């Protein structure tokens, strides 16, 4: 079973992947379905990892959405 550190690492890695394409801007994002899919996929990774954080971590960082 993965621990919170690994999940946080997954979140940070997904953010870095999204940032690779953020430099291209909104217009390119809107025009390129591949970039849209890439971003959505990594947002899903972030959501999945965040949802599986332990209750202790959620309580310790309750101010983080």
PDB file of N, CA, C and O in Angstrom:
ATOM      1  N   UNK A   1       0.834  -1.183   0.000  1.00  0.00           N
ATOM      2  CA  UNK A   1       0.000   0.000   0.000  1.00  0.00           C
ATOM      3  C   UNK A   1       0.881   1.249   0.000  1.00  0.00           C
ATOM      4  O   UNK A   1       1.896   1.309   0.694  1.00  0.00           O
ATOM      5  N   UNK A   2       0.486   2.219  -0.770  1.00  0.00           N
ATOM      6  CA  UNK A   2       1.277   3.445  -0.890  1.00  0.00           C
ATOM      7  C   UNK A   2       1.048   4.343   0.324  1.00  0.00           C
ATOM      8  O   UNK A   2      -0.053   4.409   0.869  1.00  0.00           O
ATOM      9  N   UNK A   3       2.103   5.025   0.731  1.00  0.00           N
ATOM     10  CA  UNK A   3       1.946   5.940   1.859  1.00  0.00           C
ATOM     11  C   UNK A   3       1.766   7.374   1.354  1.00  0.00           C
ATOM     12  O   UNK A   3       1.845   7.641   0.155  1.00  0.00           O
ATOM     13  N   UNK A   4       1.525   8.282   2.290  1.00  0.00           N
ATOM     14  CA  UNK A   4       1.232   9.665   1.922  1.00  0.00           C
ATOM     15  C   UNK A   4       2.399  10.345   1.211  1.00  0.00           C
ATOM     16  O   UNK A   4       2.186  11.174   0.326  1.00  0.00           O
ATOM     17  N   UNK A   5       3.615  10.006   1.587  1.00  0.00           N
ATOM     18  CA  UNK A   5       4.776  10.603   0.906  1.00  0.00           C
ATOM     19  C   UNK A   5       4.790  10.233  -0.576  1.00  0.00           C
ATOM     20  O   UNK A   5       5.065  11.073  -1.433  1.00  0.00           O
ATOM     21  N   UNK A   6       4.498   8.998  -0.860  1.00  0.00           N
ATOM     22  CA  UNK A   6       4.456   8.561  -2.262  1.00  0.00           C
ATOM     23  C   UNK A   6       3.326   9.265  -3.008  1.00  0.00           C
ATOM     24  O   UNK A   6       3.488   9.662  -4.162  1.00  0.00           O
ATOM     25  N   UNK A   7       2.196   9.416  -2.353  1.00  0.00           N
ATOM     26  CA  UNK A   7       1.069  10.110  -2.983  1.00  0.00           C
ATOM     27  C   UNK A   7       1.410  11.577  -3.235  1.00  0.00           C
ATOM     28  O   UNK A   7       1.083  12.124  -4.288  1.00  0.00           O
ATOM     29  N   UNK A   8       2.065  12.205  -2.268  1.00  0.00           N
ATOM     30  CA  UNK A   8       2.479  13.596  -2.462  1.00  0.00           C
ATOM     31  C   UNK A   8       3.476  13.706  -3.609  1.00  0.00           C
ATOM     32  O   UNK A   8       3.440  14.664  -4.381  1.00  0.00           O
ATOM     33  N   UNK A   9       4.355  12.734  -3.715  1.00  0.00           N
ATOM     34  CA  UNK A   9       5.304  12.708  -4.830  1.00  0.00           C
ATOM     35  C   UNK A   9       4.563  12.574  -6.162  1.00  0.00           C
ATOM     36  O   UNK A   9       4.917  13.225  -7.145  1.00  0.00           O
ATOM     37  N   UNK A  10       3.536  11.726  -6.183  1.00  0.00           N
ATOM     38  CA  UNK A  10       2.716  11.578  -7.390  1.00  0.00           C
ATOM     39  C   UNK A  10       2.071  12.905  -7.771  1.00  0.00           C
ATOM     40  O   UNK A  10       2.029  13.269  -8.946  1.00  0.00           O
ATOM     41  N   UNK A  11       1.567  13.625  -6.764  1.00  0.00           N
ATOM     42  CA  UNK A  11       0.930  14.920  -7.015  1.00  0.00           C
ATOM     43  C   UNK A  11       1.941  15.909  -7.582  1.00  0.00           C
ATOM     44  O   UNK A  11       1.657  16.593  -8.565  1.00  0.00           O
ATOM     45  N   UNK A  12       3.103  15.988  -6.976  1.00  0.00           N
ATOM     46  CA  UNK A  12       4.130  16.911  -7.466  1.00  0.00           C
ATOM     47  C   UNK A  12       4.590  16.549  -8.873  1.00  0.00           C
ATOM     48  O   UNK A  12       4.790  17.431  -9.708  1.00  0.00           O
ATOM     49  N   UNK A  13       4.755  15.271  -9.135  1.00  0.00           N
ATOM     50  CA  UNK A  13       5.150  14.836 -10.482  1.00  0.00           C
ATOM     51  C   UNK A  13       4.087  15.203 -11.510  1.00  0.00           C
ATOM     52  O   UNK A  13       4.412  15.643 -12.613  1.00  0.00           O
ATOM     53  N   UNK A  14       2.825  15.025 -11.155  1.00  0.00           N
ATOM     54  CA  UNK A  14       1.736  15.360 -12.076  1.00  0.00           C
ATOM     55  C   UNK A  14       1.700  16.860 -12.341  1.00  0.00           C
ATOM     56  O   UNK A  14       1.459  17.286 -13.471  1.00  0.00           O
ATOM     57  N   UNK A  15       1.938  17.659 -11.312  1.00  0.00           N
ATOM     58  CA  UNK A  15       1.984  19.115 -11.494  1.00  0.00           C
ATOM     59  C   UNK A  15       3.107  19.482 -12.457  1.00  0.00           C
ATOM     60  O   UNK A  15       2.919  20.313 -13.345  1.00  0.00           O
ATOM     61  N   UNK A  16       4.263  18.871 -12.283  1.00  0.00           N
ATOM     62  CA  UNK A  16       5.391  19.147 -13.180  1.00  0.00           C
ATOM     63  C   UNK A  16       5.049  18.786 -14.621  1.00  0.00           C
ATOM     64  O   UNK A  16       5.423  19.504 -15.548  1.00  0.00           O
ATOM     65  N   UNK A  17       4.346  17.684 -14.809  1.00  0.00           N
ATOM     66  CA  UNK A  17       3.956  17.275 -16.160  1.00  0.00           C
ATOM     67  C   UNK A  17       2.990  18.291 -16.780  1.00  0.00           C
ATOM     68  O   UNK A  17       3.107  18.627 -17.958  1.00  0.00           O
ATOM     69  N   UNK A  18       2.050  18.771 -15.988  1.00  0.00           N
ATOM     70  CA  UNK A  18       1.105  19.778 -16.488  1.00  0.00           C
ATOM     71  C   UNK A  18       1.843  21.066 -16.834  1.00  0.00           C
ATOM     72  O   UNK A  18       1.550  21.696 -17.851  1.00  0.00           O
ATOM     73  N   UNK A  19       2.789  21.456 -16.002  1.00  0.00           N
ATOM     74  CA  UNK A  19       3.539  22.691 -16.241  1.00  0.00           C
ATOM     75  C   UNK A  19       4.308  22.658 -17.561  1.00  0.00           C
ATOM     76  O   UNK A  19       4.545  23.704 -18.165  1.00  0.00           O
ATOM     77  N   UNK A  20       4.697  21.469 -18.011  1.00  0.00           N
ATOM     78  CA  UNK A  20       5.409  21.359 -19.286  1.00  0.00           C
ATOM     79  C   UNK A  20       4.596  21.950 -20.433  1.00  0.00           C
ATOM     80  O   UNK A  20       5.153  22.539 -21.359  1.00  0.00           O
ATOM     81  N   UNK A  21       3.279  21.790 -20.365  1.00  0.00           N
ATOM     82  CA  UNK A  21       2.420  22.258 -21.443  1.00  0.00           C
ATOM     83  C   UNK A  21       1.750  23.583 -21.133  1.00  0.00           C
ATOM     84  O   UNK A  21       1.175  24.203 -22.027  1.00  0.00           O
ATOM     85  N   UNK A  22       1.810  24.027 -19.897  1.00  0.00           N
ATOM     86  CA  UNK A  22       1.209  25.312 -19.524  1.00  0.00           C
ATOM     87  C   UNK A  22       1.902  26.466 -20.244  1.00  0.00           C
ATOM     88  O   UNK A  22       1.284  27.500 -20.496  1.00  0.00           O
ATOM     89  N   UNK A  23       3.162  26.295 -20.571  1.00  0.00           N
ATOM     90  CA  UNK A  23       3.905  27.371 -21.237  1.00  0.00           C
ATOM     91  C   UNK A  23       3.347  27.695 -22.620  1.00  0.00           C
ATOM     92  O   UNK A  23       3.582  28.784 -23.143  1.00  0.00           O
ATOM     93  N   UNK A  24       2.610  26.757 -23.215  1.00  0.00           N
ATOM     94  CA  UNK A  24       2.061  26.987 -24.549  1.00  0.00           C
ATOM     95  C   UNK A  24       0.840  27.894 -24.534  1.00  0.00           C
ATOM     96  O   UNK A  24       0.456  28.434 -25.571  1.00  0.00           O
ATOM     97  N   UNK A  25       0.232  28.064 -23.378  1.00  0.00           N
ATOM     98  CA  UNK A  25      -0.880  28.993 -23.241  1.00  0.00           C
ATOM     99  C   UNK A  25      -2.247  28.393 -23.519  1.00  0.00           C
ATOM    100  O   UNK A  25      -2.385  27.252 -23.961  1.00  0.00           O
ATOM    101  N   UNK A  26      -3.246  29.212 -23.240  1.00  0.00           N
ATOM    102  CA  UNK A  26      -4.640  28.793 -23.335  1.00  0.00           C
ATOM    103  C   UNK A  26      -5.054  28.459 -24.767  1.00  0.00           C
ATOM    104  O   UNK A  26      -5.736  27.460 -24.995  1.00  0.00           O
ATOM    105  N   UNK A  27      -4.651  29.281 -25.729  1.00  0.00           N
ATOM    106  CA  UNK A  27      -5.069  29.050 -27.121  1.00  0.00           C
ATOM    107  C   UNK A  27      -4.606  27.690 -27.628  1.00  0.00           C
ATOM    108  O   UNK A  27      -5.378  26.961 -28.249  1.00  0.00           O
ATOM    109  N   UNK A  28      -3.366  27.353 -27.369  1.00  0.00           N
ATOM    110  CA  UNK A  28      -2.846  26.050 -27.813  1.00  0.00           C
ATOM    111  C   UNK A  28      -3.569  24.916 -27.092  1.00  0.00           C
ATOM    112  O   UNK A  28      -3.866  23.880 -27.687  1.00  0.00           O
ATOM    113  N   UNK A  29      -3.848  25.119 -25.814  1.00  0.00           N
ATOM    114  CA  UNK A  29      -4.577  24.114 -25.044  1.00  0.00           C
ATOM    115  C   UNK A  29      -5.946  23.865 -25.670  1.00  0.00           C
ATOM    116  O   UNK A  29      -6.351  22.716 -25.850  1.00  0.00           O
ATOM    117  N   UNK A  30      -6.644  24.924 -25.995  1.00  0.00           N
ATOM    118  CA  UNK A  30      -7.988  24.805 -26.573  1.00  0.00           C
ATOM    119  C   UNK A  30      -7.946  24.106 -27.930  1.00  0.00           C
ATOM    120  O   UNK A  30      -8.862  23.356 -28.268  1.00  0.00           O
ATOM    121  N   UNK A  31      -6.906  24.343 -28.701  1.00  0.00           N
ATOM    122  CA  UNK A  31      -6.810  23.804 -30.059  1.00  0.00           C
ATOM    123  C   UNK A  31      -6.262  22.377 -30.120  1.00  0.00           C
ATOM    124  O   UNK A  31      -6.459  21.687 -31.120  1.00  0.00           O
ATOM    125  N   UNK A  32      -5.592  21.936 -29.088  1.00  0.00           N
ATOM    126  CA  UNK A  32      -4.882  20.658 -29.154  1.00  0.00           C
ATOM    127  C   UNK A  32      -5.507  19.632 -28.205  1.00  0.00           C
ATOM    128  O   UNK A  32      -5.330  19.705 -26.989  1.00  0.00           O
ATOM    129  N   UNK A  33      -6.228  18.689 -28.773  1.00  0.00           N
ATOM    130  CA  UNK A  33      -6.904  17.671 -27.968  1.00  0.00           C
ATOM    131  C   UNK A  33      -5.910  16.789 -27.211  1.00  0.00           C
ATOM    132  O   UNK A  33      -6.212  16.321 -26.114  1.00  0.00           O
ATOM    133  N   UNK A  34      -4.756  16.565 -27.773  1.00  0.00           N
ATOM    134  CA  UNK A  34      -3.742  15.753 -27.098  1.00  0.00           C
ATOM    135  C   UNK A  34      -3.270  16.430 -25.805  1.00  0.00           C
ATOM    136  O   UNK A  34      -3.113  15.769 -24.778  1.00  0.00           O
ATOM    137  N   UNK A  35      -3.050  17.727 -25.859  1.00  0.00           N
ATOM    138  CA  UNK A  35      -2.647  18.460 -24.655  1.00  0.00           C
ATOM    139  C   UNK A  35      -3.779  18.435 -23.632  1.00  0.00           C
ATOM    140  O   UNK A  35      -3.529  18.274 -22.438  1.00  0.00           O
ATOM    141  N   UNK A  36      -5.008  18.593 -24.085  1.00  0.00           N
ATOM    142  CA  UNK A  36      -6.157  18.541 -23.175  1.00  0.00           C
ATOM    143  C   UNK A  36      -6.201  17.195 -22.454  1.00  0.00           C
ATOM    144  O   UNK A  36      -6.390  17.131 -21.240  1.00  0.00           O
ATOM    145  N   UNK A  37      -6.024  16.135 -23.216  1.00  0.00           N
ATOM    146  CA  UNK A  37      -6.042  14.790 -22.636  1.00  0.00           C
ATOM    147  C   UNK A  37      -4.901  14.621 -21.643  1.00  0.00           C
ATOM    148  O   UNK A  37      -5.091  14.053 -20.567  1.00  0.00           O
ATOM    149  N   UNK A  38      -3.730  15.105 -21.995  1.00  0.00           N
ATOM    150  CA  UNK A  38      -2.548  15.036 -21.132  1.00  0.00           C
ATOM    151  C   UNK A  38      -2.823  15.728 -19.794  1.00  0.00           C
ATOM    152  O   UNK A  38      -2.538  15.182 -18.728  1.00  0.00           O
ATOM    153  N   UNK A  39      -3.378  16.928 -19.869  1.00  0.00           N
ATOM    154  CA  UNK A  39      -3.654  17.701 -18.656  1.00  0.00           C
ATOM    155  C   UNK A  39      -4.729  17.020 -17.811  1.00  0.00           C
ATOM    156  O   UNK A  39      -4.573  16.887 -16.597  1.00  0.00           O
ATOM    157  N   UNK A  40      -5.810  16.590 -18.444  1.00  0.00           N
ATOM    158  CA  UNK A  40      -6.894  15.933 -17.709  1.00  0.00           C
ATOM    159  C   UNK A  40      -6.383  14.663 -17.028  1.00  0.00           C
ATOM    160  O   UNK A  40      -6.726  14.394 -15.877  1.00  0.00           O
ATOM    161  N   UNK A  41      -5.578  13.896 -17.727  1.00  0.00           N
ATOM    162  CA  UNK A  41      -5.011  12.675 -17.147  1.00  0.00           C
ATOM    163  C   UNK A  41      -4.229  12.988 -15.871  1.00  0.00           C
ATOM    164  O   UNK A  41      -4.385  12.309 -14.857  1.00  0.00           O
ATOM    165  N   UNK A  42      -3.401  14.003 -15.930  1.00  0.00           N
ATOM    166  CA  UNK A  42      -2.589  14.342 -14.765  1.00  0.00           C
ATOM    167  C   UNK A  42      -3.425  14.978 -13.655  1.00  0.00           C
ATOM    168  O   UNK A  42      -3.095  14.827 -12.478  1.00  0.00           O
ATOM    169  N   UNK A  43      -4.488  15.678 -14.003  1.00  0.00           N
ATOM    170  CA  UNK A  43      -5.414  16.172 -12.980  1.00  0.00           C
ATOM    171  C   UNK A  43      -6.101  15.004 -12.279  1.00  0.00           C
ATOM    172  O   UNK A  43      -6.361  15.059 -11.077  1.00  0.00           O
ATOM    173  N   UNK A  44      -6.389  13.957 -13.029  1.00  0.00           N
ATOM    174  CA  UNK A  44      -6.983  12.760 -12.432  1.00  0.00           C
ATOM    175  C   UNK A  44      -6.010  12.102 -11.452  1.00  0.00           C
ATOM    176  O   UNK A  44      -6.417  11.637 -10.387  1.00  0.00           O
ATOM    177  N   UNK A  45      -4.746  12.064 -11.807  1.00  0.00           N
ATOM    178  CA  UNK A  45      -3.730  11.515 -10.908  1.00  0.00           C
ATOM    179  C   UNK A  45      -3.699  12.322  -9.613  1.00  0.00           C
ATOM    180  O   UNK A  45      -3.643  11.755  -8.522  1.00  0.00           O
ATOM    181  N   UNK A  46      -3.735  13.641  -9.738  1.00  0.00           N
ATOM    182  CA  UNK A  46      -3.727  14.507  -8.557  1.00  0.00           C
ATOM    183  C   UNK A  46      -4.952  14.230  -7.689  1.00  0.00           C
ATOM    184  O   UNK A  46      -4.837  14.072  -6.473  1.00  0.00           O
ATOM    185  N   UNK A  47      -6.113  14.174  -8.315  1.00  0.00           N
ATOM    186  CA  UNK A  47      -7.346  13.927  -7.569  1.00  0.00           C
ATOM    187  C   UNK A  47      -7.352  12.579  -6.882  1.00  0.00           C
ATOM    188  O   UNK A  47      -7.762  12.462  -5.728  1.00  0.00           O
ATOM    189  N   UNK A  48      -6.900  11.573  -7.586  1.00  0.00           N
ATOM    190  CA  UNK A  48      -6.857  10.219  -7.017  1.00  0.00           C
ATOM    191  C   UNK A  48      -5.906  10.163  -5.823  1.00  0.00           C
ATOM    192  O   UNK A  48      -6.246   9.615  -4.774  1.00  0.00           O
ATOM    193  N   UNK A  49      -4.721  10.731  -5.990  1.00  0.00           N
ATOM    194  CA  UNK A  49      -3.741  10.711  -4.898  1.00  0.00           C
ATOM    195  C   UNK A  49      -4.248  11.515  -3.703  1.00  0.00           C
ATOM    196  O   UNK A  49      -4.096  11.088  -2.558  1.00  0.00           O
ATOM    197  N   UNK A  50      -4.842  12.663  -3.961  1.00  0.00           N
ATOM    198  CA  UNK A  50      -5.351  13.506  -2.872  1.00  0.00           C
ATOM    199  C   UNK A  50      -6.482  12.818  -2.118  1.00  0.00           C
ATOM    200  O   UNK A  50      -6.582  12.934  -0.897  1.00  0.00           O
ATOM    201  N   UNK A  51      -7.325  12.110  -2.841  1.00  0.00           N
ATOM    202  CA  UNK A  51      -8.475  11.463  -2.198  1.00  0.00           C
ATOM    203  C   UNK A  51      -8.067  10.292  -1.309  1.00  0.00           C
ATOM    204  O   UNK A  51      -8.831   9.875  -0.438  1.00  0.00           O
ATOM    205  N   UNK A  52      -6.872   9.766  -1.528  1.00  0.00           N
ATOM    206  CA  UNK A  52      -6.421   8.602  -0.761  1.00  0.00           C
ATOM    207  C   UNK A  52      -5.450   8.960   0.361  1.00  0.00           C
ATOM    208  O   UNK A  52      -4.864   8.077   0.987  1.00  0.00           O
ATOM    209  N   UNK A  53      -5.285  10.250   0.611  1.00  0.00           N
ATOM    210  CA  UNK A  53      -4.430  10.662   1.723  1.00  0.00           C
ATOM    211  C   UNK A  53      -5.035  10.168   3.036  1.00  0.00           C
ATOM    212  O   UNK A  53      -6.254  10.049   3.164  1.00  0.00           O
ATOM    213  N   UNK A  54      -4.184   9.887   3.992  1.00  0.00           N
ATOM    214  CA  UNK A  54      -4.664   9.427   5.296  1.00  0.00           C
ATOM    215  C   UNK A  54      -5.434  10.546   5.998  1.00  0.00           C
ATOM    216  O   UNK A  54      -5.236  11.729   5.722  1.00  0.00           O
ATOM    217  N   UNK A  55      -6.306  10.143   6.902  1.00  0.00           N
ATOM    218  CA  UNK A  55      -7.071  11.128   7.678  1.00  0.00           C
ATOM    219  C   UNK A  55      -6.131  12.003   8.499  1.00  0.00           C
ATOM    220  O   UNK A  55      -6.387  13.193   8.683  1.00  0.00           O
ATOM    221  N   UNK A  56      -5.053  11.421   8.988  1.00  0.00           N
ATOM    222  CA  UNK A  56      -4.090  12.191   9.782  1.00  0.00           C
ATOM    223  C   UNK A  56      -3.486  13.322   8.951  1.00  0.00           C
ATOM    224  O   UNK A  56      -3.399  14.455   9.424  1.00  0.00           O
ATOM    225  N   UNK A  57      -3.078  13.032   7.744  1.00  0.00           N
ATOM    226  CA  UNK A  57      -2.512  14.058   6.872  1.00  0.00           C
ATOM    227  C   UNK A  57      -3.562  15.103   6.537  1.00  0.00           C
ATOM    228  O   UNK A  57      -3.267  16.299   6.541  1.00  0.00           O
ATOM    229  N   UNK A  58      -4.770  14.676   6.250  1.00  0.00           N
ATOM    230  CA  UNK A  58      -5.848  15.629   5.954  1.00  0.00           C
ATOM    231  C   UNK A  58      -6.087  16.562   7.135  1.00  0.00           C
ATOM    232  O   UNK A  58      -6.310  17.757   6.941  1.00  0.00           O
ATOM    233  N   UNK A  59      -6.042  16.033   8.356  1.00  0.00           N
ATOM    234  CA  UNK A  59      -6.238  16.862   9.548  1.00  0.00           C
ATOM    235  C   UNK A  59      -5.052  17.794   9.780  1.00  0.00           C
ATOM    236  O   UNK A  59      -5.233  18.950  10.164  1.00  0.00           O
ATOM    237  N   UNK A  60      -3.854  17.297   9.550  1.00  0.00           N
ATOM    238  CA  UNK A  60      -2.658  18.121   9.747  1.00  0.00           C
ATOM    239  C   UNK A  60      -2.601  19.294   8.782  1.00  0.00           C
ATOM    240  O   UNK A  60      -2.055  20.347   9.110  1.00  0.00           O
ATOM    241  N   UNK A  61      -3.157  19.117   7.604  1.00  0.00           N
ATOM    242  CA  UNK A  61      -3.111  20.147   6.562  1.00  0.00           C
ATOM    243  C   UNK A  61      -4.521  20.503   6.111  1.00  0.00           C
ATOM    244  O   UNK A  61      -4.800  20.585   4.915  1.00  0.00           O
ATOM    245  N   UNK A  62      -5.400  20.711   7.075  1.00  0.00           N
ATOM    246  CA  UNK A  62      -6.813  20.973   6.784  1.00  0.00           C
ATOM    247  C   UNK A  62      -7.024  22.234   5.954  1.00  0.00           C
ATOM    248  O   UNK A  62      -8.068  22.381   5.318  1.00  0.00           O
ATOM    249  N   UNK A  63      -6.048  23.151   5.946  1.00  0.00           N
ATOM    250  CA  UNK A  63      -6.182  24.384   5.171  1.00  0.00           C
ATOM    251  C   UNK A  63      -5.829  24.198   3.693  1.00  0.00           C
ATOM    252  O   UNK A  63      -6.010  25.119   2.897  1.00  0.00           O
ATOM    253  N   UNK A  64      -5.336  23.034   3.326  1.00  0.00           N
ATOM    254  CA  UNK A  64      -5.024  22.737   1.926  1.00  0.00           C
ATOM    255  C   UNK A  64      -6.237  22.050   1.316  1.00  0.00           C
ATOM    256  O   UNK A  64      -6.689  21.020   1.817  1.00  0.00           O
ATOM    257  N   UNK A  65      -6.767  22.620   0.232  1.00  0.00           N
ATOM    258  CA  UNK A  65      -7.971  22.001  -0.364  1.00  0.00           C
ATOM    259  C   UNK A  65      -7.705  20.631  -0.954  1.00  0.00           C
ATOM    260  O   UNK A  65      -8.619  19.999  -1.484  1.00  0.00           O
TER     261      UNK A  65
END
